[in-house]
Amino acid sequence: MATIVAPQKHRVSGSALEAAVAELKQLLGDERVSTAQAVRDHHGRDESWHPTMPPDAVIFPETTEEVANAVTICAAYGVPVIPYGTGTSLEGHVAALEGGVTIDLQRMNKIVRVSPEDLDCTVQAGVTRKQLNEYLRDTGLFFPIDPGADASLGGMSATRASGTNAVRYGTMRENVLGLTVVLADGRIIKTGGRARKSSAGYDLTRLFVGSEGTLGIMTEITLRLYGIPEAMSAAVCSFKTLEGAVDTVIQVMQSSIPMARIELLDDAQMDAINRYSKLDYPVAPTLFFEFHGTEAGVKEQAEIVRAFAEENGGGGFQWATTQEDRSRLWNARHMAYYAALGLRPGARGLTSDVCVPISELARCIHETKADLAQSSLQGTLVGHVGDGNFHMLYLIDPDSPAEIAEAEALHERLVHRAIACGGTCTGEHGVGYGKIPFMQAEHGPAMSVMRQLKRAFDPSNILNPGKIVKI
Amino acid sequence: MATIVAPQKHRVSGSALEAAVAELKQLLGDERVSTAQAVRDHHGRDESWHPTMPPDAVIFPETTEEVANAVTICAAYGVPVIPYGTGTSLEGHVAALEGGVTIDLQRMNKIVRVSPEDLDCTVQAGVTRKQLNEYLRDTGLFFPIDPGADASLGGMSATRASGTNAVRYGTMRENVLGLTVVLADGRIIKTGGRARKSSAGYDLTRLFVGSEGTLGIMTEITLRLYGIPEAMSAAVCSFKTLEGAVDTVIQVMQSSIPMARIELLDDAQMDAINRYSKLDYPVAPTLFFEFHGTEAGVKEQAEIVRAFAEENGGGGFQWATTQEDRSRLWNARHMAYYAALGLRPGARGLTSDVCVPISELARCIHETKADLAQSSLQGTLVGHVGDGNFHMLYLIDPDSPAEIAEAEALHERLVHRAIACGGTCTGEHGVGYGKIPFMQAEHGPAMSVMRQLKRAFDPSNILNPGKIVKI
């Protein structure tokens, strides 16, 4: 089984916990420390099928110093601390595996600074990506990383998130310039800076990005911003075969076209989208494209891509150049998950997240779909294929252990297929505890170095314990 | 004084060293272990003004396993090990501050694999960037990172190098996908993989990139490649004022134009280039541009940039669209260092490498030039200004302690000016030991975390000791 759920074992005694909570109330006041069951439950689950594992208490700090003082208190009592943004992660990242205190950062929602000339800004960790883009609306700038959910920028940094336009703008790895971090002993450090590049020592920023709260708690984030392109247009094109679609992607990526988005949806997913969003796209492997640039540049890019697609059996280009048409198209794409769930009312989704070299993409998808066809389950596929990242969504009855086991077995084979060809078990969702069973297979001897890092940064293992590495 | 040179203090006794060398000869054969003075001296200096500090021996391994075995032997005797690529670094990175064994990786010069479909390749650490691009010539691909010197890709990874086209293609940070690394105890690990993105745990790849051989020795590197653009063109434009040039850069960066290169040269540097390369550019602040894309796209980009430049007092655009003209233009730019030295025969250069937010660039350059004007020294300025990175080259008589001290004082003020506005002491050269005096000012409390990392990875401090952090 891929994702064995550890039973929730509380690490500290009730009296130690009570003492810690009393000190936290002194620090933050009663109103910002909650032990109410509903609040705890809400903070113990994410958007995935993983079970709820509530913390013992939830706190709501408003400043970096409050976070640092709270961590110092918890450290003194050996109480685990779990950072929480919007709870939209997918691998049990926020589950309190050993109990402890969840640090809800949603009140740290200030946009500290925007520098249009420097194309950067600093935000508190609880600011969400939509909030930031709303704030930027009149500046001509935007923050492109778009994981679908309106996640917090702290959470996105912590999971190294990306989404549909990573092919052009990169992931959180490329777009976080610097961080303020609270360490396991309550120290506050700043990493990186505002220079767009630096060779001044170890890349602490990149070390914390993707560390899921296990090495420190990010409280402020400095981000790159981008000018809103002069022109944007989108297009949809269906293909006779999956191979034709993937070959088109390879050709486009080898050209010098700066694609903004290039998304693959399989026939099952197109069927789901048609039903859900009342559309009539052909039920066939389909690519969604988006082009950003100057007016003439975007037109030229689109023509070149159409020629590649036609060579590979793609036809029936549908263009979307107005803002309204583009929104309709991408809304349909963003609703893919709910559309898929709609294929089977009452079902939940077990989502995979492999990323493979593009040359292996067609084979990997083909084998994955063949494996699904031989099972009793339904599934749909969407992919950020410019990056080689795709999600197979297995539709399961959450009350059927047999179906869960079957989906997990399919998922496990998919992950090992991806790792065998040089890929990764998770392109953008992160490890949480759901992906831990695959880490050794993916990283081999390097896992010992990850454990070494965790021990160096968090010798008492109080920072989001049981995530990324078990020590 | 900015760069106090520590006297070379040999860490281990002569007998321990002899025993280690004897074992290394058993491992590699007499021919691949040298203690000849000329070989040691050659490996104890780089291209900068820092003094030669030779190692006690130099070895020439040919495989990762040989490197691992050599490190194991040295570790057993407590002998420092210093990796060496081409010796083109600039901050004393290869100086054997405490003696020890230099591991020359130039015989590890195999290109292991190129995957055109995936736009990636794996090379041994001793492969140089020109060797790789020569090898790629018929594939339609190239590796863009260009620090000027024909450095090894291992050395470029170790110093997080970049160069003129980082504004479009990023630095080594963005272009290393994975590594094979030998750790301080001789263990071999692989980091990263061939997926273009991953959220699977701590970003070990980015931790080793820029670590200058102090956390491990890179032996193989997996790199991103790019399709050669359909069209490229370059242009030179001079400005009435430095501010006009920098304002143009800011406007260009805020637009959606994917600039390939945008380089600033000050009047003194243009004068030097004219004399050295027999050219007749106006002696004024000047921008060198390069555009990559489709035929029409490149033309359009160039027209937009020309309009921005004209708004800011730029005039007399000189275009270079043929390969020959482009080469002549960029050769002149790449010869800037030698051209500057030519202004004062017999002089050597003390090169700075600050990188600042673009909004601070004009002020920072202005103050730096004013400071120079009040000194007795000559200097020239070139900048990768799309990134906010610039190099002030101070021309010094290497036999004049007074001039060295004056240049160091100017440099020190420049670095603190950059740090004060959110910048970094080194954008692309790295720390070595030359930049250590500025690390605390730049990183503050985060320096303790860098020391923590160094201790966790290298408890006996045998990996290139005295570089990046002192412990």
Interface residues (C-beta under 8 A of the other chain):
Chain A: S115 P116 E117 D118 L119 D120 G140 L141 T159 R160 A161 S162 A166 G170 T171 R173 E174 L183 R187 I188 I189 K190 T191 G193 R194 A195 R196 K197 S198 S199 A200 G201 Y202 D203 L204 R206 L207 V209 G210 S211 L215 Y226 G227 I228 P229 E230 I250 M253 Q254 S255 S256 I257 P258 H292 G293 T294 A296 G297 E300 Q301 I304 D353 C355 V356 P357 I358 S359 D387 G388 N389 A418 C421 G422 G423 T424 C425 T426 G427 E428 H429 G430 V431 K435 F438 M439 E442 H443 G444 P445 A446 S448 V449 M450 Q452 L453 R455 A456 F457 I468 V469
Chain B: S115 P116 E117 D118 L119 D120 G140 L141 T159 R160 A161 S162 A166 G170 T171 R173 E174 L183 R187 I188 I189 K190 T191 G193 R194 A195 R196 K197 S198 S199 A200 G201 Y202 D203 L204 R206 L207 V209 G210 S211 L215 Y226 G227 I228 P229 E230 I250 M253 Q254 S255 S256 I257 P258 H292 G293 T294 A296 G297 E300 Q301 I304 D353 C355 V356 P357 I358 S359 D387 G388 N389 A418 C421 G422 G423 T424 C425 T426 G427 E428 H429 G430 V431 K435 F438 M439 E442 H443 G444 P445 A446 S448 V449 M450 Q452 L453 R455 A456 F457 I468 V469
